[in-house]
Amino acid sequence: LGLLLGLAAGYALALGGGDVYRAEATLYLGQPFSPTGGAPVPGLATNPSTVNEIVHNESVLQDVAQRSGMDLGKLRANVSSRQVSPPAGRRAVVGTTPLIEVSVTGQNARVTARAANLLADAVVADVSPYVQEKIAAIREQIEANERELAESERRLDLAQAELDRILRDRSLGTTDRLVLVTNFNSSIGSLTERRGLVTQNLLEARTSLALAENVEAPSVVERAASRKTTARSVERSLLVGGAIGLILGLLAAILWEPAERRFRQRTA
């Protein structure tokens, strides 16, 4: 009876807590690799405490409160982060970077969502420097390869055009023509080989850029949007209410007979 009454009281308390808004942003912290593409590099993105420390940092909270319009005290008391667990019945794959959920609860839907998104952006900005510098270096390498490839193409076209001119020139002697043709064929061969190497380097750099941008770099997977919920968790209220009711029921069952016996002795 105590358990049932506790559950009923907890449910009623949860329903009577009023409506609030909850906004949740889902983050991917990325999986940074070494510059050569080797083993993952330990850092902020691989530290399980990183997100929780950032979203509860006072300077971050002050900045987010000012930019979102949410009261600092309410934001401080209503922000949380957790690792997104795999679906029931499935185990987390070893080596897989988990998703992180940053949530904010507040009275205003728009302000609450804005605060959650700003916190998510703050986390991404704090764990991004290594990968962003790596991406910038790869882009510079791509630009250099593209310039070298264009120069190789230009020189190759000039050499081929000059070779065609020599082959058409009937005024040249056989020896002179043979020497010039041999020289230009050698140049064309070297330029063609160099163009192939630069093309290969360019393809590898573009692959590295795709890996860095889509796998290594942290990002906000899903932006936060507010949804209405109760001020108190129904599950937690039921749990607490049921536990308190069960304890009181057990105490009542234990103390009932002694109390009843003493009461009878007094009335007798």
Helices and strands as residue ranges (DSSP letters): H 2-15, E 19-28, G 44-46, H 50-55, H 58-68, H 72-77, E 79-83, E 99-106, H 109-127, H 129-168, H 174-211, I 212-216, E 219-222, E 226-230, H 234-267
